[in-house]
Amino acid sequence: MRERQEQYPQLEVDLGKLQENLAALRERCQVSGIKLSGIVKGFCALPEAAKVYDRAGLDSIGSSRLEQLRTLRQAGIRTPLMMIRIPMPTEVDELVEWADISLQSEISVLRATNEAAARAGVRHKVILMVDLGDLREGFWDREELISAALEVEQKLENLDLLGVGTNLGCYGSVQATPEKMEELIAAAEAVEAAIGRRLEVISGGASSSVHMVLDGTMPSRINHLRVGELLLLGRVWGCDMPELHKDVFTLRAEVIEVKTKPSHPVGELSVDAFGRTRTYVDRGHRRRALLAMGRVDYGECEDLVSREPGLIMLGASSDHTLVDVQNTVRDIQVGDILEFDLCYATMVYLTHSESVHLVFREETTSE
Ligand SMILES: *Cc1c(COP(=O)(O)O)cnc(C)c1O
């Protein structure tokens, strides 16, 4: 059998561009006294890419899934690892084995983590999360936060209280603003007053907080951010850093059929492959191409951004993507490869799909 050179769908990760994005953001944050945790859940913590984070000299590398942290440790990553989803009570033994730091919001889980650390004979660092209105994880009640902090500090002897943090913009779409950061600092200072010492870390959020570093409005006591998406895509809602590459990831798919067909389905309509009632625009007969990848690989086709000028996204089923190529500059043929930019959701799905072939473009810069 002929050896295949390239396999599709293919996801290319440009490690050089990723490394440059990391260096650029790290520098901007360093100037403001902010340490960076690189969050790798967006690309399933692929070790090849995570190694770029390891070499970038970050404060920590974080993921929401413990199995990803285990993979990184086993791949030889030496940067401290941070578990950023509140741990499950059933995973605390693995937590203290694979993570050095965790974000926490429940006293029962803190106690269980302390016992797991004792069993394993290790120390484990914790950051207490404060909910400032986005309504996902975090202490809502200030007294509950302070009593948890006091217990960690004074009684849970295998835990180190590293600081407090918050998360914004994930569930409640609440924007990270200097006012929200001041609220977090006030919570941190209440904890400090209770425990009688300064906290090492005040973690002011994720990519959605970086804009305050760039425009100089980040309050000075915020000294830590946990950044995923911005490093990977070069921009997020409300924050575009011109010096960051927007094309770290490239998705490539192969054309398996090109034909001129009506643009409106012919026959009595019911529902599509996913049980949805759809509407179709009648543009007359059009040249259309079928791609060998589908929603199983990337989620929603509306989230794919074609790099082919003139291409119109039509729709997708589990394993097929349909595009209108009537007006593309290039004359698209069977066997051609089409390229797409990703958004966060498509990146998450693609890196979790076993049918997507990963290709890593090595760093070219000398170290
Ligand atoms: C996902 C996540 C982050 C990173 O978010 P980005 O928007 O990708 O920067 C940070 N902190 C927590 C708790 C998260 O769940």
The ligand as a Tripos MOL2 file, in Angstrom:
@<TRIPOS>MOLECULE
LIG
   15    15     1     0     0
SMALL
NO_CHARGES

@<TRIPOS>ATOM
      1 C1        -10.9960   28.0390   31.5470 C.3       1 LIG1
      2 C2        -10.5780   28.7760   32.7330 C.ar      1 LIG1
      3 C3         -9.5880   29.7750   32.6320 C.ar      1 LIG1
      4 C4         -9.0070   30.2130   31.3090 C.3       1 LIG1
      5 O1         -9.9880   30.8800   30.5700 O.3       1 LIG1
      6 P1         -9.6430   31.5780   29.1510 P.3       1 LIG1
      7 O2        -10.8590   32.3250   28.8210 O.co2     1 LIG1
      8 O3         -9.3800   30.4610   28.1930 O.co2     1 LIG1
      9 O4         -8.4570   32.4260   29.3590 O.co2     1 LIG1
     10 C5         -9.1730   30.3720   33.8010 C.ar      1 LIG1
     11 N1         -9.6960   30.0240   35.0030 N.ar      1 LIG1
     12 C6        -10.6590   29.0920   35.1380 C.ar      1 LIG1
     13 C7        -11.1900   28.7740   36.4790 C.3       1 LIG1
     14 C8        -11.1410   28.4370   34.0010 C.ar      1 LIG1
     15 O5        -12.0940   27.5130   34.1340 O.3       1 LIG1
@<TRIPOS>BOND
     1     1     2 1
     2     2     3 ar
     3     2    14 ar
     4     3     4 1
     5     3    10 ar
     6     4     5 1
     7     5     6 1
     8     6     7 2
     9     6     8 1
    10     6     9 1
    11    10    11 ar
    12    11    12 ar
    13    12    13 1
    14    12    14 ar
    15    14    15 1
@<TRIPOS>SUBSTRUCTURE
     1 LIG1         1 GROUP 0 **** ****
